[in-house]
Structure formats: structure tokens, C-alpha cells
Amino acid sequence: NLNDPAAFVEADAAFHREIAESSGNQVLAELLQSLRSLLRIWVDRALTDEGHAAAALNEHQEIFNALENRDQAGVTAAMHSHMGTAARRLLAGYDAERNETQG
């Protein structure tokens, strides 16, 4: 639900966890589990408004569609795009938080 940030953060974590587990790559699954709390904070900061959540949801849909179609190049492109835009959302959230504490 885009109007419930806490639920969205939980759904985001579940999406990434499911991909890691479905990959059959135990190292990836364990790494994601180890980083889970850090990822939760990261996603919470990155989703500073509903527009960011909607963008992340669209990116997840593209990743899911490529996985479902077994489109390796599509998955790679969608994940690369998602990581780039997610990093920009995180930095925007960090900058906004820093400005609030300094202002």
C-alpha cells in the first residue's frame, strides 16, 4: 500500500528476500538476511514521499516481469536501473533529513 510506508517497507523487504531465496544462491540469501535491518532503514529513508514508493513499485514490477519471462538481459537491465534510482532516492532522503536537522 503506497499510503502505508511501514507496510511498503515490509513488502519491499519481502520482495527482495523472495528473489534471493528463489535464486537458489545461498550466499545471496544469507547476505540479504544479514543486511535486512540495514536495508529496512535504507528503504525507509529512500521513500520520502508517495512518488518514490510508486517509482520503486514500478521498478519491482519490471524486475518481476523479466524474472517471470526468464529474460536474463531484462532482469539485469531492470535491476541495474532499480539500483541506480534507489541510490538516488536514498541520497535525496538523506539530504532532506540532514537539511531538517540543520535547519
N, C-alpha and C positions, 0 to 999 in steps of 0.2 A: 504494500500500500504506500503510495508516494506521499500521502498525508501523515504517515506514522513513521518518523525517522528511525525509531528503535526497531520496529518490525522490518523496515527496509534493510537496516544494518544486519539483522539476523538472517534475512533471506539472502543477502549478498554473501555472507559467510557460508551459508548452506550451499549456494550455487558453486562457489569456488571449491568447497570441500567435496562436493559430488563429482566435480570434474577430476579432482586429484585422485579420489578413490576409484573412479571409473577408468582412469588411465592405466591402472594395473602397475603403476610405478610407485612402489612402496616408499622410496626415498622422497618423492614429491609429496605423497600423502603425509608422511611423518614431518617433513619440513613445514608444510602448511599447518599441521596441528601445532607445531612448536611456535609458529608465528601468529597463531589465531588471535590472541589478545592484542598484539600489536596491529594486526590487520583491522580489527574491530575499531580501534582508536583512529586508525588511518582513514577508514571509510567514514566514520562519524565526522571527522574533520573535513573530509573531502566533499561531503554532501551538505554544503552550507545553505542550499535552497532547493526547492522542488524541481527547478530546472536541471540541476546537477543530478538529482536522483533519476529523473526521466531520461537524461542522456546515458547514465550508467545502465539503466534498464534496457534501453535500445541496443547498447553495445553488448550486453549479455545475450540479448535475443539473436544478434548477428553471430555470436560465438556458438550459441546453441544450434542455430540453423546449420552452420557449417559442420559442426560435430555430427548432427543428425544425418547430414548428407555425405558424411565421410569425406569431406572436402579438405584435405590436408593444407593446401595452399590458402584456402578460405579461412581455416582456423588460425593459421599463422598470421595472416593479414589482420583478422579481427582481433586477435589477442595483442598484436603489436599496436594497433590503433587504440585499443582499450587501455593498455598500459601507459601510452602517451597522454591520452586525455585524462586518465585517472591521476597521473602525476600532476598535471596542470590543475585539476580540481583540488588536489591536496595542497599544492602551493598557494592557491587562491584562498583556501580555508585557513591556512596557516597565517598568511599575510593579514587576512581580516581579523583573526584572533589577536595577532600581535598589535595591530592598529588599535583595537578596542582596549587592550591593556595599557598601551602607551598614551592613548588619547584621553 
